[in-house]
């Protein structure tokens, strides 16, 4: 499998996880009609995307036996 496809898959997985965490996590703290709801949701989504992206990408690369240098050599 190609390195770029693994990166795209990991971004999609992280986006889904971040969307769920940000919505339900902020919903526990704020009301959905609150003015700060969307801003807090955005901040939590950004933090969770940056937190979960690298481990998920590493696990996918390890599971699919893709060499990281394979993506760099195609440039």
Secondary structure, DSSP 8 states (H G I E B T S, - for coil): --HHHHHHHHHHHHHHHHHHHHHHHHHHHS-TTSTTHHHHHHHHHHHHHHHHHHHHHHHHHHHTT--HHHHHHT-
